[in-house]
Amino acid sequence: MSTAVRYYSRSGNTRAVAEAIAAKAGVQAVSVDSPEAGISDGVDVLFIGGALYAYGIDKHLKKYLKTLGSGDAKKAVVFSTARFSKHALDVIKKELAGAGIPVEEETFFSKGKPGGDVLKAAADFAGRFIC
Ligand SMILES: Cc1cc2nc3c(=O)[nH]c(=O)nc-3n(C[C@H](O)[C@H](O)[C@H](O)COP(=O)(O)O)c2cc1C
């Protein structure tokens, strides 16, 4: 099973969750503004996450989501961090659905800076979607 992890993070919270998921999947977490963010061969599972800023997602993530198409992933699993709102999950899910990528209903969310217990929970969550 092939897996990719993509994220955008301004201050590291979402990156920490992405890295916990990526470690579980045995891949690198790649920021969407990296030259390596493109998905050359479609993957089975794309984990993709971002944070909420002023009730929206960062423009880098928005732009990246617009580049995705149905051939890039058989399924997407979404994660987010925010101070309190889970709204970024809905925004990301909607963009993925618009791109024709099936989106897993379950999501992973962390309030603010994730501690070790949250990172373990993120890895456990990811493990459920990786065979
Ligand atoms: C400019 C700015 C705007 C934010 N707006 C919101 C918001 O509208 N709702 C919310 O719940 N959290 C908000 N937050 C909190 C961030 O979503 C939260 O700190 C998140 O974990 C940051 O993730 P990052 O470290 O991956 O960038 C905001 C943070 C910043 C810096």
The ligand as an SDF file (V2000), in Angstrom:
LIG
                    3D

 31 33  0  0  0  0  0  0  0  0999 V2000
   -3.1440   34.3930   12.4220 C   0  0  0  0  0  0  0  0  0  0  0  0
   -3.7820   33.2280   13.1400 C   0  0  0  0  0  0  0  0  0  0  0  0
   -5.1510   33.0480   13.0390 C   0  0  0  0  0  0  0  0  0  0  0  0
   -5.7750   31.9740   13.7190 C   0  0  0  0  0  0  0  0  0  0  0  0
   -7.1320   31.8060   13.5990 N   0  0  0  0  0  0  0  0  0  0  0  0
   -7.7270   30.7700   14.2500 C   0  0  0  0  0  0  0  0  0  0  0  0
   -9.1310   30.5720   14.1360 C   0  0  0  0  0  0  0  0  0  0  0  0
   -9.8500   31.3190   13.4490 O   0  0  0  0  0  0  0  0  0  0  0  0
   -9.6850   29.5630   14.8500 N   0  0  0  0  0  0  0  0  0  0  0  0
   -8.9310   28.7080   15.6270 C   0  0  0  0  0  0  0  0  0  0  0  0
   -9.5050   27.8020   16.2230 O   0  0  0  0  0  0  0  0  0  0  0  0
   -7.5870   28.8520   15.7070 N   0  0  0  0  0  0  0  0  0  0  0  0
   -6.9720   29.8500   15.0480 C   0  0  0  0  0  0  0  0  0  0  0  0
   -5.6080   30.0190   15.1360 N   0  0  0  0  0  0  0  0  0  0  0  0
   -4.8110   29.0400   15.8960 C   0  0  0  0  0  0  0  0  0  0  0  0
   -4.0880   28.0520   14.9630 C   0  0  0  0  0  0  0  0  0  0  0  0
   -5.0040   27.3810   14.1080 O   0  0  0  0  0  0  0  0  0  0  0  0
   -3.3410   27.0060   15.7920 C   0  0  0  0  0  0  0  0  0  0  0  0
   -2.3600   27.6430   16.5830 O   0  0  0  0  0  0  0  0  0  0  0  0
   -2.7180   25.9570   14.9310 C   0  0  0  0  0  0  0  0  0  0  0  0
   -2.3490   24.8400   15.7180 O   0  0  0  0  0  0  0  0  0  0  0  0
   -1.5170   26.4920   14.1760 C   0  0  0  0  0  0  0  0  0  0  0  0
   -0.9920   25.4470   13.4240 O   0  0  0  0  0  0  0  0  0  0  0  0
    0.4750   25.4840   12.8190 P   0  0  0  0  0  0  0  0  0  0  0  0
    1.4440   25.5350   13.9980 O   0  0  0  0  0  0  0  0  0  0  0  0
    0.5690   24.2000   12.0910 O   0  0  0  0  0  0  0  0  0  0  0  0
    0.5990   26.6920   11.9540 O   0  0  0  0  0  0  0  0  0  0  0  0
   -4.9790   31.0870   14.4900 C   0  0  0  0  0  0  0  0  0  0  0  0
   -3.5950   31.2830   14.5850 C   0  0  0  0  0  0  0  0  0  0  0  0
   -2.9970   32.3310   13.9110 C   0  0  0  0  0  0  0  0  0  0  0  0
   -1.5060   32.5280   14.0200 C   0  0  0  0  0  0  0  0  0  0  0  0
  1  2  1  0
  2  3  1  0
  2 30  2  0
  3  4  2  0
  4  5  1  0
  4 28  1  0
  5  6  2  0
  6  7  1  0
  6 13  1  0
  7  8  2  0
  7  9  1  0
  9 10  1  0
 10 11  2  0
 10 12  1  0
 12 13  2  0
 13 14  1  0
 14 15  1  0
 14 28  1  0
 15 16  1  0
 16 17  1  0
 16 18  1  0
 18 19  1  0
 18 20  1  0
 20 21  1  0
 20 22  1  0
 22 23  1  0
 23 24  1  0
 24 25  2  0
 24 26  1  0
 24 27  1  0
 28 29  2  0
 29 30  1  0
 30 31  1  0
M  END
$$$$
